[in-house]
Amino acid sequence: MRKRELIVPRFLLNVATWLCVLLAGNCLAAPAAAYKPEGELRWALYVTISPSWFDPAEVGRVGLTPFWMCYALHDALVKPMPGNPMAASLAESWTVSPDQQMYEFKLREGVTFHNGDPFTAEDVKFSFLRYKSPILHEKVREVEIVDPHRVRFHLHQPWPDFMNYYGTLATAAAWIVPKKYLEKVGDDGFKKHPIGLGPYKFVSHTPGIELVMEAVESYWRKVPHVKRLVFKSVPEPATRLAMLKTGAVDIAYDLDAQAAEEVKRDPKFQLAFSGGIGTFYLDFIDQWDPKSPWHDPRVRLAASGEYHSSDLRVRAAD
């Protein structure tokens, strides 16, 4: 891309997710027939992309960062989008029964996976049953296929939080994988070459090096503006900055404050805030167990930095 951006947040999983929303959001900008995607956008990421991130069944149970791949490669019945935390996507609409025990989704018709297979209610049921969410499987009694483009979720009893778990990033249960293809290649085969319904299709993945994706011109919403995305795994902040300066990448993500100050002094680059603040904490879940080291408040204070380690040893001996 001609114009480079530098995004400099800390480790913000929620912001990373919205970054991918905005990548997919390129397709909201203009009618599909008005242009063809062009150009290449290269990212220097601070993380190493795992093949497990390509499979929605693995996403949502290991943090939010893997949702980057969901927004690019896959699509969901309902998902957060800019301005709407629970936007209809592969589901055109949904209704709830008067007794609050049945949710019916009307699926979008004419949508196909990247390999040409049609998207149907079979894929919705298959994806839900495959996703390991104890609370969802405990609450959902049955997934009923009414017809190829209509599916019903029957609950054991009313559960007001169903959509909060199914239609947000609390889980990835609403993200759809192709039943026919996955049954053919298996879980490992799917991670090596994922097939999805998203605005970008998988091209190649070199573990620890880079992931390459290309725009899907038949994507149902709108065609992405950028034809090719290249995500490079670059753990060292200094290396990410150096790659930005040499033109090896267009965006360097998650740099430190010193690098940010350097970028601000260079008129060739733009420093951009990612839009969020990270919160970090320690949860001492074993502190109520007398046998646990965390039961001692001095140990918890030491972990929080209130005690110097040498003070802890002296006081523990008293």
VENNOR-V38563 format. One record per backbone hydrogen bond with DSSP energy under -1.0 kcal/mol. NH is the residue of the N-H (numbers start at 1). CO is the residue of the C=O. E is the energy in kcal/mol with one decimal. If there is no record, write none. Layout:
# VENNOR-V38563
nh:NH co:CO e:E
nh:NH co:CO e:E
This chain:
# VENNOR-V38563
nh:5 co:250 e:-1.3
nh:6 co:270 e:-2.4
nh:7 co:252 e:-1.1
nh:8 co:272 e:-1.5
nh:12 co:10 e:-1.6
nh:16 co:12 e:-2.2
nh:17 co:13 e:-1.9
nh:18 co:14 e:-1.9
nh:19 co:15 e:-2.2
nh:20 co:16 e:-1.6
nh:21 co:17 e:-1.8
nh:22 co:18 e:-2.2
nh:23 co:19 e:-1.5
nh:24 co:20 e:-2.4
nh:25 co:21 e:-1.9
nh:26 co:23 e:-1.2
nh:27 co:24 e:-1.7
nh:28 co:25 e:-2.4
nh:29 co:26 e:-1.5
nh:34 co:31 e:-1.6
nh:38 co:225 e:-2.4
nh:41 co:228 e:-2.6
nh:43 co:230 e:-3.1
nh:44 co:251 e:-2.5
nh:45 co:232 e:-3.2
nh:53 co:50 e:-2.0
nh:54 co:51 e:-1.7
nh:55 co:52 e:-1.2
nh:58 co:55 e:-2.5
nh:67 co:64 e:-2.0
nh:68 co:65 e:-2.3
nh:69 co:66 e:-1.2
nh:70 co:66 e:-1.0
nh:71 co:67 e:-2.4
nh:72 co:68 e:-1.3
nh:73 co:69 e:-3.3
nh:74 co:70 e:-2.0
nh:77 co:174 e:-2.0
nh:79 co:87 e:-2.2
nh:81 co:84 e:-3.2
nh:84 co:81 e:-2.8
nh:87 co:79 e:-2.4
nh:89 co:77 e:-2.8
nh:90 co:76 e:-2.6
nh:91 co:77 e:-1.8
nh:92 co:106 e:-2.4
nh:93 co:106 e:-1.2
nh:95 co:104 e:-2.3
nh:97 co:102 e:-2.6
nh:100 co:97 e:-2.1
nh:103 co:153 e:-2.3
nh:104 co:95 e:-2.3
nh:105 co:151 e:-2.9
nh:106 co:93 e:-2.4
nh:107 co:149 e:-2.4
nh:108 co:90 e:-3.1
nh:113 co:117 e:-3.3
nh:114 co:196 e:-2.0
nh:116 co:113 e:-2.2
nh:119 co:111 e:-2.6
nh:121 co:148 e:-1.8
nh:124 co:120 e:-1.1
nh:125 co:121 e:-2.4
nh:126 co:122 e:-2.4
nh:127 co:123 e:-2.4
nh:128 co:124 e:-2.1
nh:129 co:125 e:-2.5
nh:130 co:126 e:-1.8
nh:131 co:127 e:-1.4
nh:133 co:131 e:-1.3
nh:137 co:133 e:-2.6
nh:138 co:134 e:-1.7
nh:139 co:135 e:-1.8
nh:140 co:136 e:-2.6
nh:141 co:154 e:-2.7
nh:142 co:154 e:-1.7
nh:144 co:152 e:-3.1
nh:146 co:150 e:-1.6
nh:147 co:150 e:-1.6
nh:150 co:147 e:-1.9
nh:151 co:105 e:-1.8
nh:152 co:144 e:-3.0
nh:153 co:103 e:-2.9
nh:154 co:142 e:-3.1
nh:155 co:101 e:-3.2
nh:156 co:139 e:-2.2
nh:162 co:159 e:-2.0
nh:165 co:161 e:-1.6
nh:166 co:162 e:-2.8
nh:167 co:163 e:-2.6
nh:175 co:172 e:-1.3
nh:176 co:75 e:-2.5
nh:182 co:178 e:-2.5
nh:183 co:179 e:-2.3
nh:184 co:180 e:-1.1
nh:185 co:181 e:-2.4
nh:186 co:182 e:-2.6
nh:190 co:186 e:-2.1
nh:191 co:187 e:-1.8
nh:192 co:188 e:-1.5
nh:193 co:189 e:-1.8
nh:198 co:73 e:-2.4
nh:200 co:72 e:-2.5
nh:201 co:214 e:-3.2
nh:203 co:212 e:-2.3
nh:204 co:212 e:-1.5
nh:206 co:210 e:-2.8
nh:209 co:206 e:-2.8
nh:210 co:206 e:-1.6
nh:211 co:231 e:-2.1
nh:212 co:204 e:-2.8
nh:213 co:229 e:-2.4
nh:214 co:201 e:-2.2
nh:215 co:227 e:-3.0
nh:216 co:199 e:-2.8
nh:219 co:216 e:-1.7
nh:228 co:39 e:-1.7
nh:229 co:213 e:-2.6
nh:230 co:41 e:-2.5
nh:231 co:211 e:-2.8
nh:232 co:43 e:-2.9
nh:233 co:209 e:-2.2
nh:234 co:45 e:-2.8
nh:240 co:236 e:-2.0
nh:241 co:237 e:-2.4
nh:242 co:238 e:-2.3
nh:243 co:239 e:-2.4
nh:244 co:240 e:-1.8
nh:245 co:241 e:-2.2
nh:246 co:242 e:-1.9
nh:248 co:243 e:-1.9
nh:249 co:243 e:-1.2
nh:250 co:42 e:-2.5
nh:251 co:42 e:-1.9
nh:253 co:44 e:-2.3
nh:254 co:7 e:-1.2
nh:260 co:256 e:-2.1
nh:261 co:257 e:-2.3
nh:262 co:258 e:-1.7
nh:263 co:259 e:-2.3
nh:264 co:260 e:-2.3
nh:265 co:261 e:-1.1
nh:266 co:263 e:-1.6
nh:269 co:266 e:-1.7
nh:272 co:6 e:-2.9
nh:285 co:283 e:-1.7
nh:287 co:284 e:-1.6
nh:289 co:286 e:-1.8
nh:292 co:289 e:-2.1
nh:295 co:292 e:-1.7
nh:296 co:293 e:-1.3
nh:300 co:296 e:-1.5
nh:301 co:297 e:-2.4
nh:302 co:298 e:-2.2
nh:303 co:299 e:-2.2
nh:304 co:300 e:-1.4
nh:305 co:302 e:-1.1
nh:306 co:301 e:-2.5
nh:312 co:308 e:-2.0
nh:313 co:309 e:-1.8
nh:314 co:310 e:-1.9
nh:315 co:311 e:-2.7
nh:316 co:312 e:-2.5
nh:317 co:313 e:-1.2
